[in-house]
Amino acid sequence: MKTRNVDAYAELHRRRTYGNTAVRMRRFVEPWVQIDRPKTLIDYGAGQGRFGEILTAPTLEVRDSYDPAIPEIATLKSDSYDYAICIDVMEHLEPDEVAGVLKHVASLTKRALFIIDTRPARAILPDGRNAHTMLQPPKKWQEMLATAFGEAVAVPVFRKGRCAFKTYRSSPSEWLAYWGKFGPAEVDYQLWRLKGGRYEQPPIST
């Protein structure tokens, strides 16, 4: 789904390299994907990070990336997925575009995980505006997601200025499994940071 600022973001991607968000947020996302055991996944608004490519999820047979600002992945390969991840995407939309994009994601899958930044970005658009054009508190994002999907469950993302939601409910045993997976993932992340936090981008899947 092409939005008004796509060309501006295409220019930003040409000028700068992005991708570390995928590594920083992986420990919050990967356990839920593993627990849900999807066969197909779409990284919606993937940018340069290729989040879907770095997830450890043995059940995944399809890991598609989609971003209208990146020519190689600007076209969706399917109209249906078992699971979607949407990381640091929604805050880059214009306010009147949010409902349409959420509707689009919901048309692809009913099981999605969103992480949304609630603070101004460092990046500035070519027109001089802050790149985070849609800043809202977590409660407002939860309401908008619930309207689009029928459900919006807050999930942990221990980072100031971010919120996260799943569009489906999980059982107590699934939550217990999540915490069991999150602990080792957090250790891996902290070790990555101690080693300098370097990230080598996977190649784009086309």
C-alpha positions as CSV (number, residue, x, y, z in Angstrom):
1,M,0.0,0.0,0.0
2,K,1.7,3.2,-1.2
3,T,1.4,6.2,1.2
4,R,2.2,9.8,0.5
5,N,5.7,9.9,2.0
6,V,6.9,6.8,0.2
7,D,9.1,8.8,-2.2
8,A,10.6,10.7,0.8
9,Y,11.5,7.4,2.5
10,A,12.9,6.0,-0.7
11,E,15.3,9.0,-0.7
12,L,16.2,8.4,3.0
13,H,17.0,4.8,2.3
14,R,19.2,5.8,-0.6
15,R,21.2,8.1,1.6
16,R,21.4,6.2,4.8
17,T,21.8,2.6,6.1
18,Y,19.2,1.3,8.6
19,G,18.8,-2.1,10.3
20,N,19.8,-2.3,13.9
21,T,16.2,-2.0,15.1
22,A,15.7,-5.6,13.9
23,V,18.4,-6.8,16.3
24,R,17.3,-4.7,19.2
25,M,13.7,-5.7,19.0
26,R,14.3,-9.4,18.0
27,R,14.1,-10.6,21.6
28,F,10.6,-9.2,22.0
29,V,9.3,-10.6,18.7
30,E,11.0,-13.9,18.1
31,P,9.4,-15.8,21.1
32,W,5.9,-15.0,20.0
33,V,6.6,-16.1,16.4
34,Q,8.1,-19.4,17.7
35,I,5.1,-20.0,20.0
36,D,2.6,-19.3,17.2
37,R,4.4,-21.6,14.8
38,P,3.4,-19.9,11.5
39,K,4.4,-21.3,8.2
40,T,4.2,-18.0,6.4
41,L,5.2,-14.6,7.6
42,I,5.2,-11.1,6.2
43,D,7.6,-8.4,7.5
44,Y,5.3,-5.4,6.7
45,G,7.2,-2.1,6.2
46,A,10.5,-4.0,6.4
47,G,12.8,-1.2,5.3
48,Q,16.4,-2.3,5.2
49,G,16.2,-4.4,8.4
50,R,15.0,-7.7,6.9
51,F,13.5,-8.7,10.3
52,G,11.9,-11.8,8.9
53,E,15.2,-13.0,7.5
54,I,16.9,-13.0,10.9
55,L,14.2,-14.7,13.0
56,T,14.9,-18.2,14.3
57,A,11.6,-19.9,13.6
58,P,11.8,-23.5,12.3
59,T,8.2,-23.7,11.2
60,L,8.5,-20.8,8.7
61,E,8.5,-21.9,5.1
62,V,7.9,-18.4,3.7
63,R,9.5,-15.2,5.0
64,D,8.4,-12.3,2.8
65,S,9.4,-8.7,3.2
66,Y,7.3,-5.8,1.9
67,D,8.1,-2.1,1.8
68,P,6.8,0.3,-0.9
69,A,9.9,2.5,-0.4
70,I,12.3,-0.3,-1.3
71,P,12.0,-1.2,-5.0
72,E,13.2,-4.8,-4.6
73,I,10.3,-5.5,-2.1
74,A,7.7,-3.0,-3.2
75,T,5.3,-5.6,-4.4
76,L,3.5,-8.1,-2.1
77,K,4.0,-11.7,-3.1
78,S,0.8,-13.0,-1.5
79,D,-2.5,-11.8,-0.2
80,S,-2.6,-14.1,2.8
81,Y,-0.1,-14.9,5.6
82,D,-0.2,-16.8,8.9
83,Y,1.6,-14.0,10.7
84,A,2.7,-10.4,10.3
85,I,5.3,-8.3,12.0
86,C,5.2,-4.6,11.7
87,I,8.1,-2.9,13.5
88,D,8.6,0.9,13.7
89,V,6.3,1.5,10.8
90,M,3.0,3.1,12.0
91,E,4.6,6.2,13.4
92,H,5.9,7.1,9.9
93,L,2.4,7.4,8.5
94,E,0.3,10.5,8.1
95,P,-2.6,10.5,10.6
96,D,-5.3,10.0,7.9
97,E,-3.4,7.0,6.5
98,V,-3.3,4.9,9.6
99,A,-6.7,3.3,9.4
100,G,-6.1,2.3,5.8
101,V,-2.7,0.7,6.5
102,L,-4.1,-1.2,9.5
103,K,-7.0,-2.4,7.3
104,H,-4.5,-3.6,4.7
105,V,-2.4,-5.6,7.3
106,A,-5.6,-7.1,8.7
107,S,-6.6,-8.2,5.2
108,L,-3.4,-10.2,5.0
109,T,-3.6,-11.9,8.4
110,K,-5.5,-11.7,11.7
111,R,-2.3,-12.5,13.7
112,A,0.1,-9.7,13.8
113,L,2.6,-8.1,16.2
114,F,3.3,-4.4,16.1
115,I,6.0,-2.4,17.7
116,I,5.5,1.4,17.5
117,D,7.7,4.3,18.5
118,T,6.0,7.1,20.5
119,R,8.8,9.7,20.4
120,P,10.2,12.0,17.7
121,A,12.7,10.4,15.3
122,R,16.3,11.5,14.7
123,A,15.6,11.4,10.9
124,I,14.2,14.4,9.2
125,L,12.1,14.2,6.0
126,P,13.2,16.1,2.9
127,D,10.5,18.6,3.6
128,G,11.9,19.4,7.0
129,R,9.4,17.5,9.1
130,N,10.3,14.9,11.7
131,A,10.1,11.4,10.2
132,H,7.7,10.3,12.9
133,T,4.6,12.1,11.6
134,M,2.1,10.1,13.6
135,L,2.9,10.3,17.3
136,Q,0.3,8.9,19.7
137,P,0.3,7.5,23.2
138,P,0.2,3.7,23.6
139,K,-3.5,3.7,24.6
140,K,-4.5,5.5,21.4
141,W,-2.5,3.0,19.3
142,Q,-4.2,0.1,21.2
143,E,-7.6,1.5,20.4
144,M,-6.8,1.9,16.7
145,L,-5.4,-1.6,16.5
146,A,-8.4,-3.0,18.3
147,T,-10.7,-1.3,15.8
148,A,-8.9,-2.8,12.8
149,F,-8.3,-6.3,14.2
150,G,-10.9,-6.8,16.9
151,E,-8.1,-7.3,19.5
152,A,-5.0,-5.5,20.7
153,V,-3.1,-7.1,23.6
154,A,-0.2,-5.2,25.1
155,V,3.1,-7.1,25.1
156,P,6.4,-6.3,26.8
157,V,8.9,-4.1,25.0
158,F,11.1,-2.7,27.7
159,R,12.3,0.4,25.9
160,K,11.2,3.9,26.8
161,G,9.2,5.5,24.1
162,R,8.0,2.3,22.4
163,C,4.8,0.2,22.8
164,A,3.9,-3.2,21.4
165,F,0.7,-5.1,20.8
166,K,-0.4,-8.5,19.5
167,T,-3.7,-8.7,17.6
168,Y,-4.7,-12.0,19.3
169,R,-4.9,-13.4,22.8
170,S,-2.5,-16.0,24.3
171,S,-3.2,-18.6,26.9
172,P,-1.4,-18.5,30.3
173,S,0.8,-21.4,29.2
174,E,1.8,-19.5,26.1
175,W,2.7,-16.5,28.2
176,L,4.8,-18.7,30.4
177,A,6.5,-20.1,27.3
178,Y,7.1,-16.5,26.2
179,W,9.0,-15.6,29.4
180,G,11.0,-18.9,29.2
181,K,12.1,-17.9,25.7
182,F,12.6,-14.2,26.4
183,G,15.2,-14.8,29.2
184,P,17.8,-16.5,27.0
185,A,17.1,-14.0,24.1
186,E,17.7,-11.1,26.5
187,V,21.1,-12.6,27.4
188,D,22.0,-13.0,23.7
189,Y,21.1,-9.4,23.1
190,Q,23.2,-8.1,26.0
191,L,26.2,-10.1,24.8
192,W,25.7,-8.7,21.3
193,R,25.8,-5.2,22.8
194,L,29.0,-6.0,24.7
195,K,30.6,-7.1,21.5
196,G,29.9,-3.7,19.9
197,G,26.4,-4.3,18.6
198,R,27.4,-4.7,15.0
199,Y,24.8,-5.8,12.5
200,E,25.4,-7.3,9.1
201,Q,22.3,-7.1,6.9
202,P,21.0,-10.2,5.3
203,P,20.6,-10.0,1.5
204,I,17.2,-8.9,0.2
205,S,14.9,-11.8,-0.7
206,T,13.3,-11.2,-4.1
